[in-house]
Amino acid sequence: MSYELSVCTEMLFREFGEPMSLPQLKAVKESGIDAVEFWLWRNKDIDAMERALGETGLSTITMVSEPQSQAVDPARQDEFVTAVQESLPIAQRLGIPNLVLVAGETREVATDVEQRKALTAALRAAAPYAEDAGVTLVLENLNNRIDHVGTYLSSTPLALEILRDVESANVKMLYDLYHSVVMDEDPAEVLTGSIDLIGHVQVADHPGRHEPGSGSVDWKKQIRALKDLGYQGGIGLEYTPSTGKSAESLQSIRVAVVSNSTA
């Protein structure tokens, strides 16, 4: 089997324009990629973005719920849920199946148990709105060593335990393999028995957060692990091209990811 690839427009094809602009999306389409992802939506012209997606025929796989909030703080649960409520109509309008959530920064004044309970409660409170909208909320793991120092949810096993407690088919995990590897996790180990909770996968190599094939990750092993575990979703490319040339970097992706997925 092969995996549908999508590119993060905040990091790739920036040499052709702003994220989700028509020139950028045209360049993505010309590269042979049919799907994109982006981060925040409040700083974008939604009308123009909708027209550009329609003109290029690209689909959009993920966007981020905004404003991002401290889901680990029970006092800010309403803020977290409101952000989801306000983001869901945009996701529906653009045909986006996955709305990305983050847990927020670690609260030094709270225990781990308190923060875990708060995050679980926030996800449970937001779940019915996602179910009604037909959109999946995907909770993302982040590393707290390089890119997101201070973030609470840096553990894939913890994220999966929380999702089991939430018990909603519309709340899953965005498994970012890059962040997981930075935290010294073995993807095959941490995902065993939990692949049904994975709504989407994102990748980048390590070190450097460049294209797969540029670092030390054994991509044949990792793609084989996803396949053997039963993952059938897409793979989001969320990296900075090592040469600054996005289309060129995709060639190594097709060797490291797509070809290995059929091995």
Secondary structure, 3 states (H helix, E strand, C coil): CCCCEEEECCCCCHHHCCCCCHHHHHHHHHCCCCEEECCCCCCCCHHHHHHHHHHHCCEEEEEECCCCCCCCCHHHHHHHHHHHHHHHHHHHHCCCCEEEECCCECCCCCCHHHHHHHHHHHHHHHHHHHHHHCCEEEEECCCCCCCCCCECCCCHHHHHHHHHHHCCCCEEEEEEHHHHHHCCCCHHHHHCCCHHHEEEEEECCCCCCCCCCCCCCCHHHHHHHHHHHCCCCCEEECCCCCCCCHHHHHHHHHHHHHCHHHC
